[in-house]
Amino acid sequence: MIVVTGATGALNGATVDHLLERVPASRIAVVTRDVSKAGRFAEKGVTVRHGDYADAASLPAAFEGAEQLLLVSSNDPAGDAVELHRTAIDAAVTAGAGRVLYTSHQGAAPGSAFNPARDHHATEQLLAASGLPWTSLRNGFYAHSLTWLAGPWRETGRITVPFDGPVSWTAREDAAEAAAAILTSDEAYEGPVTLTASAAPTFAEVAVIASEVSGRGVDIEVVDPQEWVAGQIASGRPEFVARFTLGMYQAAEQGFFAGTDPLLKTLLGREPRTVRDVLAQALS
């Protein structure tokens, strides 16, 4: 059985949708904190189980029978992500999972300025020490976030950032489809695998694409990081959110999101969605 956590969220929910195109519903179980939100899967014959990373006792039964277990990374701002992941991995060991797959992130590293990248790296170390076969899906930076990270460029004609660096903006929909392909593949994907779009444009290059897509001039402006944070706070964003986001831009400048890998294209059997596709969709 393939057991998927976080299936009421956008990423793993889409993965389950793709799994249903590949395997019978009877081979899939989804684990969620609120089973009432998984009704659409239950209606299709998918097994729905309660499980919560913050409730260790709930997990072994939720993971029972998992030949493959897909763990979504925690995005709970009030929780310790690594400890929550540790709880889930320990439960996978207890349940005797055949393989654990984890939704990680490109650039997972202890020295990244982007806090989730450090959490992902620490989680991968837990997986490596678990004794279970494991696969870490290092997805490229999700492209839908570009629509707000680039700011109100459609109104201002300007993309204002505190640092500029290359990012392999990757559609979440493509990453979900690739995860389903890996889960149903006869090939064993060992350890970290990188799933990215085929290009990693800088924000300056994104501005050029935005100009071409919108038919109006869009410029890039790189401002002092503290000035950028102050501007974010002045616009109503909480300071901790602004500084969290600042780390993403800094990690991009440092090259943590620069790499591209052909695996996503191979798994999809087509070219992954591009920045041009994302911006054109936003405009429409």
C-alpha positions, 0 to 999 in steps of 0.5 A, spaced: 500 500 500 502 507 498 500 511 504 500 519 503 500 524 509 498 531 508 493 529 502 488 535 504 494 540 502 495 542 495 502 538 493 500 531 496 493 532 494 495 533 487 500 527 488 494 522 490 490 525 484 495 522 480 496 516 483 489 514 482 490 515 475 496 509 475 493 504 481 487 502 484 484 506 489 484 500 494 492 501 494 492 508 497 491 510 504 491 518 506 493 520 513 490 527 515 489 530 522 482 532 520 479 526 516 472 530 514 477 534 509 479 528 505 471 526 503 473 526 496 478 521 496 474 516 501 468 517 495 473 514 490 475 508 495 481 511 498 482 509 505 482 515 510 486 515 516 487 519 522 494 521 524 498 527 526 505 528 527 504 532 533 501 526 536 506 520 536 501 515 538 496 516 532 502 515 527 504 507 527 496 505 526 496 510 520 502 508 517 500 500 517 501 496 511 505 502 508 510 499 502 511 506 501 510 512 505 510 519 503 511 524 508 509 531 507 514 536 510 511 540 516 509 547 515 506 548 522 509 555 524 508 554 531 512 547 531 519 544 531 519 541 524 525 537 525 522 534 531 515 533 528 519 529 522 523 525 527 516 523 530 513 521 523 520 517 521 520 513 528 513 511 527 515 509 520 520 504 523 515 502 528 510 500 522 515 497 518 514 501 512 518 499 506 520 505 504 519 512 506 519 518 501 519 525 504 518 532 500 524 536 501 527 542 497 532 543 493 538 546 496 537 543 503 543 544 506 546 546 514 549 553 511 543 555 507 540 562 509 533 559 508 531 556 514 526 550 511 533 548 507 536 547 514 530 543 517 530 539 510 537 537 511 536 535 518 530 531 516 534 527 511 540 526 516 534 522 520 532 518 514 539 516 513 540 514 520 533 510 520 535 504 517 529 504 512 530 505 505 528 512 503 528 517 498 528 525 499 524 529 493 528 535 493 523 539 489 525 546 486 522 552 489 515 552 488 513 557 482 506 559 484 510 563 490 513 567 484 507 571 483 508 574 490 515 574 491 516 578 485 511 583 488 506 588 485 510 588 478 503 588 474 502 595 477 508 598 478 512 595 472 518 594 477 520 587 481 524 590 487 528 585 491 534 585 496 538 580 493 538 577 486 540 570 484 538 564 480 532 560 482 529 553 478 522 555 479 518 549 479 511 548 478 508 544 484 503 541 480 509 538 476 512 536 482 506 532 485 506 528 478 513 526 478 512 524 486 506 519 483 511 517 478 516 515 482 511 512 487 509 507 482 516 506 478 519 499 478 526 503 479 528 505 486 530 512 487 535 512 493 537 518 497 536 525 495 533 526 488 532 533 485 526 535 481 526 542 478 524 546 472 529 546 466 532 553 467 534 557 473 533 565 471 535 570 476 530 576 478 533 580 473 531 575 467 524 574 470 523 581 469 525 581 462 520 575 461 515 579 465 516 584 460 515 580 454 509 576 457 505 583 459 507 587 453 510 593 458 516 594 461 518 591 467 525 593 471 529 590 476 531 594 482 535 591 488 535 595 494 539 594 501 536 588 505 534 592 511 531 597 507 527 592 503 525 589 510 522 595 512 518 596 506 515 589 507 513 591 514 511 598 512 506 594 507 503 590 513 507 584 513 509 581 520 517 582 521 518 575 522 515 573 515 519 579 512 526 576 515 524 569 513 523 571 506 529 575 506 533 568 507 530 565 501 533 571 497 539 571 500 540 563 499 538 564 492 544 569 491 548 564 494 546 559 489 542 554 493 537 554 488 541 555 481 541 547 479 537 544 474 536 537 473 533 533 467 529 528 472 523 532 472 522 532 465 524 525 464 518 523 469 513 527 466 515 525 459 514 533 457 518 539 458 516 542 465 512 548 466 516 555 465 516 562 469 513 564 462 507 559 463 507 561 470 507 569 469 502 568 463 497 564 467 497 570 473 496 575 468 490 571 465 
